[in-house]
Amino acid sequence: SPLRPLSRATPLPAPALSARLVLTLLRHTHLHSVIVRIVLLKTSLHDVGGVSVALDLVGTWVATLKDVNLPMIRSAFDFEFLFDAIRVLLEGEQMQVLLKTIEFLYTGFDLLLEEQADVLRRVVRPFFYKLFCHWSPNVRRFFHHLLIFRLVRPIGWTRVVQQLPTSRLRPAGLAAAATSAAPAGDGVCA
């Protein structure tokens, strides 16, 4: 497990130096996987802020992969390590870590190929009941959104919907209803 033995993790060097080094390394796309591995291995599972920053960085770097030579990157990137890290994060009990992990999955899901998305679905499946009925309404809601808008849909479906004309998405009579306030509760678990 990539994140388990991290209780004695040492912090990365000064932020400015780290940022410059990483930006230089990211020009070499074959190093993306190495950088992700270093950041995740240097992050303590019990440091909520550190997990948040690490997942933000990894999410940003993974998002940059879509603009470069995808077949080469996808063949060289170590998705197995990334999915193992996600599994370890989902095994945790801290609400903030779970929220950040679900957010990471939600924002990065459409960047995967369908085969990789299937593997990720299998990684998340054992945590279904834990997240679906979580004690925190925020975790429950966010997992419900992940489930409805990402995991049960084919990859890339949001791009198709965004390209449709607005009039096809929302009839004129529903425009006013869409701008009204939504109910405060999630309607499933109070």
Disulfide bonds with the S-S distance in Angstrom:
none
